[in-house]
Amino acid sequence: MAFQIDAAKVKRWRQERHWSQEHLAELAGLALRTVQRIENGEKASQETVMALAAAFEIEAMALSLDVEDEARLAAEQKAEEAEARMRLMFYFHTASVVIVMAIFAFLAAISGDWAIMRITLWFILPLVVHGVSIFVIQLSDRHERKFGKIETR
């Protein structure tokens, strides 16, 4: 049975001890290539996990990936991507409003009827709502990062 080891932990712990991959392999009784594969994120056998744990003088479970940590990081990354998409859509929205307003200004200049520019105010309202929603989301994210998640009932 193959186990997924946290490659970053193995590499970090090895480097903190100022060990080379060769030295770790020797201490654990493993082949150098096995240590290299583990540090590249490949799966390891139970014997390999036990040998590395003995070399680091830790429990074998400490080498495994923290599923909750991985899930939290994935959720944070997904939230950041969603926020970036929302900002991008706001920029597209802003650009489209500017273009429409320029077209209406051109038409008003040609016709001499500047009352047509009042229509452009209705294009600005959704842009303001979009901007405020982005502001509120970013404000809540900052609050969550600073004080932790808000408990709701």
CNS distance restraints for C-alpha pairs under 8 A (distance, minus, plus):
assign (resid   1 and name CA) (resid  45 and name CA) 6.11 0.50 0.50
assign (resid   1 and name CA) (resid  46 and name CA) 6.87 0.50 0.50
assign (resid   2 and name CA) (resid  43 and name CA) 5.64 0.50 0.50
assign (resid   2 and name CA) (resid  44 and name CA) 5.20 0.50 0.50
assign (resid   2 and name CA) (resid  45 and name CA) 4.69 0.50 0.50
assign (resid   2 and name CA) (resid  46 and name CA) 6.68 0.50 0.50
assign (resid   3 and name CA) (resid  43 and name CA) 5.35 0.50 0.50
assign (resid   3 and name CA) (resid  44 and name CA) 5.19 0.50 0.50
assign (resid   3 and name CA) (resid  45 and name CA) 6.00 0.50 0.50
assign (resid   3 and name CA) (resid  46 and name CA) 6.70 0.50 0.50
assign (resid   3 and name CA) (resid  49 and name CA) 7.73 0.50 0.50
assign (resid   3 and name CA) (resid  64 and name CA) 7.63 0.50 0.50
assign (resid   4 and name CA) (resid  41 and name CA) 7.67 0.50 0.50
assign (resid   4 and name CA) (resid  42 and name CA) 7.12 0.50 0.50
assign (resid   4 and name CA) (resid  43 and name CA) 4.80 0.50 0.50
assign (resid   4 and name CA) (resid  44 and name CA) 6.47 0.50 0.50
assign (resid   4 and name CA) (resid  64 and name CA) 6.16 0.50 0.50
assign (resid   4 and name CA) (resid  65 and name CA) 6.59 0.50 0.50
assign (resid   5 and name CA) (resid  38 and name CA) 7.10 0.50 0.50
assign (resid   5 and name CA) (resid  41 and name CA) 7.10 0.50 0.50
assign (resid   5 and name CA) (resid  42 and name CA) 7.78 0.50 0.50
assign (resid   5 and name CA) (resid  43 and name CA) 6.52 0.50 0.50
assign (resid   5 and name CA) (resid  44 and name CA) 7.01 0.50 0.50
assign (resid   5 and name CA) (resid  49 and name CA) 7.76 0.50 0.50
assign (resid   5 and name CA) (resid  63 and name CA) 5.53 0.50 0.50
assign (resid   5 and name CA) (resid  64 and name CA) 4.48 0.50 0.50
assign (resid   5 and name CA) (resid  65 and name CA) 5.69 0.50 0.50
assign (resid   6 and name CA) (resid  10 and name CA) 6.59 0.50 0.50
assign (resid   6 and name CA) (resid  41 and name CA) 7.14 0.50 0.50
assign (resid   6 and name CA) (resid  63 and name CA) 5.89 0.50 0.50
assign (resid   6 and name CA) (resid  64 and name CA) 5.38 0.50 0.50
assign (resid   6 and name CA) (resid  65 and name CA) 4.72 0.50 0.50
assign (resid   6 and name CA) (resid  66 and name CA) 7.92 0.50 0.50
assign (resid   7 and name CA) (resid  11 and name CA) 6.19 0.50 0.50
assign (resid   7 and name CA) (resid  38 and name CA) 6.01 0.50 0.50
assign (resid   7 and name CA) (resid  39 and name CA) 4.59 0.50 0.50
assign (resid   7 and name CA) (resid  40 and name CA) 6.42 0.50 0.50
assign (resid   7 and name CA) (resid  41 and name CA) 5.16 0.50 0.50
assign (resid   8 and name CA) (resid  12 and name CA) 5.91 0.50 0.50
assign (resid   8 and name CA) (resid  39 and name CA) 6.92 0.50 0.50
assign (resid   9 and name CA) (resid  13 and name CA) 5.90 0.50 0.50
assign (resid   9 and name CA) (resid  63 and name CA) 7.02 0.50 0.50
assign (resid  10 and name CA) (resid  14 and name CA) 6.04 0.50 0.50
assign (resid  10 and name CA) (resid  39 and name CA) 6.61 0.50 0.50
assign (resid  10 and name CA) (resid  63 and name CA) 7.14 0.50 0.50
assign (resid  11 and name CA) (resid  15 and name CA) 6.09 0.50 0.50
assign (resid  11 and name CA) (resid  39 and name CA) 6.05 0.50 0.50
assign (resid  12 and name CA) (resid  16 and name CA) 6.00 0.50 0.50
assign (resid  13 and name CA) (resid  17 and name CA) 6.36 0.50 0.50
assign (resid  13 and name CA) (resid  56 and name CA) 7.90 0.50 0.50
assign (resid  14 and name CA) (resid  18 and name CA) 6.31 0.50 0.50
assign (resid  14 and name CA) (resid  19 and name CA) 5.34 0.50 0.50
assign (resid  14 and name CA) (resid  20 and name CA) 7.15 0.50 0.50
assign (resid  14 and name CA) (resid  21 and name CA) 7.64 0.50 0.50
assign (resid  14 and name CA) (resid  24 and name CA) 7.18 0.50 0.50
assign (resid  15 and name CA) (resid  19 and name CA) 5.83 0.50 0.50
assign (resid  15 and name CA) (resid  20 and name CA) 7.43 0.50 0.50
assign (resid  19 and name CA) (resid  23 and name CA) 5.78 0.50 0.50
assign (resid  19 and name CA) (resid  24 and name CA) 6.34 0.50 0.50
assign (resid  20 and name CA) (resid  24 and name CA) 6.35 0.50 0.50
assign (resid  21 and name CA) (resid  25 and name CA) 6.08 0.50 0.50
assign (resid  21 and name CA) (resid  32 and name CA) 6.59 0.50 0.50
assign (resid  21 and name CA) (resid  35 and name CA) 6.51 0.50 0.50
assign (resid  21 and name CA) (resid  36 and name CA) 7.18 0.50 0.50
assign (resid  22 and name CA) (resid  26 and name CA) 6.15 0.50 0.50
assign (resid  22 and name CA) (resid  32 and name CA) 5.69 0.50 0.50
assign (resid  23 and name CA) (resid  27 and name CA) 6.17 0.50 0.50
assign (resid  24 and name CA) (resid  28 and name CA) 6.04 0.50 0.50
assign (resid  24 and name CA) (resid  35 and name CA) 7.60 0.50 0.50
assign (resid  24 and name CA) (resid  55 and name CA) 7.20 0.50 0.50
assign (resid  25 and name CA) (resid  29 and name CA) 5.77 0.50 0.50
assign (resid  25 and name CA) (resid  30 and name CA) 4.73 0.50 0.50
assign (resid  25 and name CA) (resid  31 and name CA) 5.74 0.50 0.50
assign (resid  25 and name CA) (resid  32 and name CA) 5.34 0.50 0.50
assign (resid  25 and name CA) (resid  34 and name CA) 7.83 0.50 0.50
assign (resid  25 and name CA) (resid  35 and name CA) 6.18 0.50 0.50
assign (resid  26 and name CA) (resid  30 and name CA) 6.30 0.50 0.50
assign (resid  26 and name CA) (resid  31 and name CA) 7.62 0.50 0.50
assign (resid  26 and name CA) (resid  32 and name CA) 7.96 0.50 0.50
assign (resid  27 and name CA) (resid  55 and name CA) 5.66 0.50 0.50
assign (resid  28 and name CA) (resid  51 and name CA) 4.98 0.50 0.50
assign (resid  28 and name CA) (resid  52 and name CA) 5.45 0.50 0.50
assign (resid  28 and name CA) (resid  54 and name CA) 6.93 0.50 0.50
assign (resid  28 and name CA) (resid  55 and name CA) 5.09 0.50 0.50
assign (resid  29 and name CA) (resid  51 and name CA) 6.98 0.50 0.50
assign (resid  30 and name CA) (resid  34 and name CA) 6.51 0.50 0.50
assign (resid  30 and name CA) (resid  35 and name CA) 7.21 0.50 0.50
assign (resid  30 and name CA) (resid  48 and name CA) 7.36 0.50 0.50
assign (resid  30 and name CA) (resid  51 and name CA) 7.68 0.50 0.50
assign (resid  31 and name CA) (resid  35 and name CA) 6.79 0.50 0.50
assign (resid  32 and name CA) (resid  36 and name CA) 6.32 0.50 0.50
assign (resid  33 and name CA) (resid  37 and name CA) 6.10 0.50 0.50
assign (resid  34 and name CA) (resid  38 and name CA) 6.20 0.50 0.50
assign (resid  35 and name CA) (resid  39 and name CA) 6.21 0.50 0.50
assign (resid  36 and name CA) (resid  40 and name CA) 6.25 0.50 0.50
assign (resid  37 and name CA) (resid  41 and name CA) 6.55 0.50 0.50
assign (resid  37 and name CA) (resid  42 and name CA) 5.52 0.50 0.50
assign (resid  37 and name CA) (resid  43 and name CA) 7.98 0.50 0.50
assign (resid  38 and name CA) (resid  42 and name CA) 5.13 0.50 0.50
assign (resid  38 and name CA) (resid  43 and name CA) 6.56 0.50 0.50
assign (resid  38 and name CA) (resid  44 and name CA) 6.72 0.50 0.50
assign (resid  44 and name CA) (resid  48 and name CA) 6.00 0.50 0.50
assign (resid  44 and name CA) (resid  49 and name CA) 6.53 0.50 0.50
assign (resid  45 and name CA) (resid  49 and name CA) 6.35 0.50 0.50
assign (resid  46 and name CA) (resid  50 and name CA) 6.19 0.50 0.50
assign (resid  47 and name CA) (resid  51 and name CA) 6.11 0.50 0.50
assign (resid  48 and name CA) (resid  52 and name CA) 6.16 0.50 0.50
assign (resid  49 and name CA) (resid  53 and name CA) 6.11 0.50 0.50
assign (resid  49 and name CA) (resid  60 and name CA) 6.26 0.50 0.50
assign (resid  49 and name CA) (resid  63 and name CA) 7.45 0.50 0.50
assign (resid  50 and name CA) (resid  54 and name CA) 6.17 0.50 0.50
assign (resid  50 and name CA) (resid  60 and name CA) 5.87 0.50 0.50
assign (resid  51 and name CA) (resid  55 and name CA) 6.23 0.50 0.50
assign (resid  52 and name CA) (resid  56 and name CA) 6.18 0.50 0.50
assign (resid  52 and name CA) (resid  60 and name CA) 7.83 0.50 0.50
assign (resid  53 and name CA) (resid  57 and name CA) 5.72 0.50 0.50
assign (resid  53 and name CA) (resid  58 and name CA) 5.13 0.50 0.50
assign (resid  53 and name CA) (resid  59 and name CA) 5.84 0.50 0.50
assign (resid  53 and name CA) (resid  60 and name CA) 5.04 0.50 0.50
assign (resid  53 and name CA) (resid  63 and name CA) 7.20 0.50 0.50
assign (resid  54 and name CA) (resid  58 and name CA) 6.43 0.50 0.50
assign (resid  54 and name CA) (resid  59 and name CA) 7.84 0.50 0.50
assign (resid  58 and name CA) (resid  62 and name CA) 6.86 0.50 0.50
assign (resid  59 and name CA) (resid  63 and name CA) 7.62 0.50 0.50
assign (resid  60 and name CA) (resid  64 and name CA) 7.36 0.50 0.50
assign (resid  65 and name CA) (resid  70 and name CA) 7.60 0.50 0.50
assign (resid  66 and name CA) (resid  70 and name CA) 6.17 0.50 0.50
assign (resid  67 and name CA) (resid  71 and name CA) 6.08 0.50 0.50
assign (resid  68 and name CA) (resid  72 and name CA) 6.10 0.50 0.50
assign (resid  69 and name CA) (resid  73 and name CA) 6.17 0.50 0.50
assign (resid  70 and name CA) (resid  74 and name CA) 6.11 0.50 0.50
assign (resid  71 and name CA) (resid  75 and name CA) 6.12 0.50 0.50
assign (resid  72 and name CA) (resid  76 and name CA) 6.16 0.50 0.50
assign (resid  73 and name CA) (resid  77 and name CA) 6.11 0.50 0.50
assign (resid  74 and name CA) (resid  78 and name CA) 6.12 0.50 0.50
assign (resid  75 and name CA) (resid  79 and name CA) 6.16 0.50 0.50
assign (resid  76 and name CA) (resid  80 and name CA) 6.18 0.50 0.50
assign (resid  77 and name CA) (resid  81 and name CA) 6.17 0.50 0.50
assign (resid  78 and name CA) (resid  82 and name CA) 6.20 0.50 0.50
assign (resid  79 and name CA) (resid  83 and name CA) 6.15 0.50 0.50
assign (resid  80 and name CA) (resid  84 and name CA) 6.13 0.50 0.50
assign (resid  81 and name CA) (resid  85 and name CA) 6.17 0.50 0.50
assign (resid  82 and name CA) (resid  86 and name CA) 6.17 0.50 0.50
assign (resid  83 and name CA) (resid  87 and name CA) 6.25 0.50 0.50
assign (resid  84 and name CA) (resid  88 and name CA) 6.16 0.50 0.50
assign (resid  85 and name CA) (resid  89 and name CA) 6.13 0.50 0.50
assign (resid  86 and name CA) (resid  90 and name CA) 6.23 0.50 0.50
assign (resid  86 and name CA) (resid 134 and name CA) 7.28 0.50 0.50
assign (resid  87 and name CA) (resid  91 and name CA) 6.34 0.50 0.50
assign (resid  87 and name CA) (resid 134 and name CA) 7.16 0.50 0.50
assign (resid  88 and name CA) (resid  92 and name CA) 6.34 0.50 0.50
assign (resid  89 and name CA) (resid  93 and name CA) 5.98 0.50 0.50
assign (resid  90 and name CA) (resid  94 and name CA) 6.02 0.50 0.50
assign (resid  90 and name CA) (resid 127 and name CA) 7.58 0.50 0.50
assign (resid  90 and name CA) (resid 130 and name CA) 6.73 0.50 0.50
assign (resid  90 and name CA) (resid 131 and name CA) 6.96 0.50 0.50
assign (resid  91 and name CA) (resid  95 and name CA) 6.14 0.50 0.50
assign (resid  92 and name CA) (resid  96 and name CA) 6.16 0.50 0.50
assign (resid  93 and name CA) (resid  97 and name CA) 6.26 0.50 0.50
assign (resid  93 and name CA) (resid 127 and name CA) 6.78 0.50 0.50
assign (resid  94 and name CA) (resid  98 and name CA) 6.22 0.50 0.50
assign (resid  94 and name CA) (resid 127 and name CA) 6.65 0.50 0.50
assign (resid  95 and name CA) (resid  99 and name CA) 6.20 0.50 0.50
assign (resid  96 and name CA) (resid 100 and name CA) 6.14 0.50 0.50
assign (resid  97 and name CA) (resid 101 and name CA) 6.01 0.50 0.50
assign (resid  97 and name CA) (resid 123 and name CA) 6.25 0.50 0.50
assign (resid  97 and name CA) (resid 124 and name CA) 6.95 0.50 0.50
assign (resid  97 and name CA) (resid 127 and name CA) 7.80 0.50 0.50
assign (resid  98 and name CA) (resid 102 and name CA) 6.10 0.50 0.50
assign (resid  99 and name CA) (resid 103 and name CA) 6.26 0.50 0.50
assign (resid 100 and name CA) (resid 104 and name CA) 6.22 0.50 0.50
assign (resid 100 and name CA) (resid 120 and name CA) 7.66 0.50 0.50
assign (resid 101 and name CA) (resid 105 and name CA) 6.01 0.50 0.50
assign (resid 101 and name CA) (resid 117 and name CA) 7.76 0.50 0.50
assign (resid 101 and name CA) (resid 120 and name CA) 5.91 0.50 0.50
assign (resid 102 and name CA) (resid 106 and name CA) 6.10 0.50 0.50
assign (resid 103 and name CA) (resid 107 and name CA) 6.21 0.50 0.50
assign (resid 104 and name CA) (resid 108 and name CA) 5.98 0.50 0.50
assign (resid 104 and name CA) (resid 116 and name CA) 7.03 0.50 0.50
assign (resid 104 and name CA) (resid 117 and name CA) 6.35 0.50 0.50
assign (resid 104 and name CA) (resid 120 and name CA) 7.36 0.50 0.50
assign (resid 105 and name CA) (resid 109 and name CA) 6.06 0.50 0.50
assign (resid 105 and name CA) (resid 114 and name CA) 7.90 0.50 0.50
assign (resid 105 and name CA) (resid 117 and name CA) 6.56 0.50 0.50
assign (resid 106 and name CA) (resid 110 and name CA) 6.25 0.50 0.50
assign (resid 107 and name CA) (resid 111 and name CA) 6.07 0.50 0.50
assign (resid 108 and name CA) (resid 112 and name CA) 5.46 0.50 0.50
assign (resid 108 and name CA) (resid 113 and name CA) 5.20 0.50 0.50
assign (resid 108 and name CA) (resid 114 and name CA) 5.13 0.50 0.50
assign (resid 108 and name CA) (resid 115 and name CA) 7.73 0.50 0.50
assign (resid 108 and name CA) (resid 116 and name CA) 6.23 0.50 0.50
assign (resid 108 and name CA) (resid 117 and name CA) 6.99 0.50 0.50
assign (resid 109 and name CA) (resid 113 and name CA) 7.18 0.50 0.50
assign (resid 109 and name CA) (resid 114 and name CA) 7.23 0.50 0.50
assign (resid 114 and name CA) (resid 118 and name CA) 7.98 0.50 0.50
assign (resid 116 and name CA) (resid 120 and name CA) 7.72 0.50 0.50
assign (resid 117 and name CA) (resid 121 and name CA) 7.41 0.50 0.50
assign (resid 118 and name CA) (resid 122 and name CA) 7.71 0.50 0.50
assign (resid 119 and name CA) (resid 123 and name CA) 7.39 0.50 0.50
assign (resid 120 and name CA) (resid 124 and name CA) 6.66 0.50 0.50
assign (resid 121 and name CA) (resid 125 and name CA) 6.63 0.50 0.50
assign (resid 122 and name CA) (resid 126 and name CA) 7.53 0.50 0.50
assign (resid 123 and name CA) (resid 127 and name CA) 6.99 0.50 0.50
assign (resid 124 and name CA) (resid 128 and name CA) 6.26 0.50 0.50
assign (resid 125 and name CA) (resid 129 and name CA) 6.37 0.50 0.50
assign (resid 126 and name CA) (resid 130 and name CA) 6.05 0.50 0.50
assign (resid 127 and name CA) (resid 131 and name CA) 6.15 0.50 0.50
assign (resid 128 and name CA) (resid 132 and name CA) 6.12 0.50 0.50
assign (resid 129 and name CA) (resid 133 and name CA) 6.19 0.50 0.50
assign (resid 130 and name CA) (resid 134 and name CA) 6.38 0.50 0.50
assign (resid 131 and name CA) (resid 135 and name CA) 6.23 0.50 0.50
assign (resid 132 and name CA) (resid 136 and name CA) 6.16 0.50 0.50
assign (resid 133 and name CA) (resid 137 and name CA) 6.21 0.50 0.50
assign (resid 134 and name CA) (resid 138 and name CA) 6.17 0.50 0.50
assign (resid 135 and name CA) (resid 139 and name CA) 6.03 0.50 0.50
assign (resid 136 and name CA) (resid 140 and name CA) 6.15 0.50 0.50
assign (resid 137 and name CA) (resid 141 and name CA) 6.20 0.50 0.50
assign (resid 138 and name CA) (resid 142 and name CA) 6.18 0.50 0.50
assign (resid 139 and name CA) (resid 143 and name CA) 6.23 0.50 0.50
assign (resid 140 and name CA) (resid 144 and name CA) 6.08 0.50 0.50
assign (resid 141 and name CA) (resid 145 and name CA) 6.17 0.50 0.50
assign (resid 142 and name CA) (resid 146 and name CA) 6.13 0.50 0.50
assign (resid 143 and name CA) (resid 147 and name CA) 5.84 0.50 0.50
assign (resid 143 and name CA) (resid 148 and name CA) 7.26 0.50 0.50
assign (resid 144 and name CA) (resid 148 and name CA) 4.53 0.50 0.50
assign (resid 144 and name CA) (resid 149 and name CA) 5.05 0.50 0.50
assign (resid 144 and name CA) (resid 150 and name CA) 6.90 0.50 0.50
assign (resid 145 and name CA) (resid 149 and name CA) 7.69 0.50 0.50
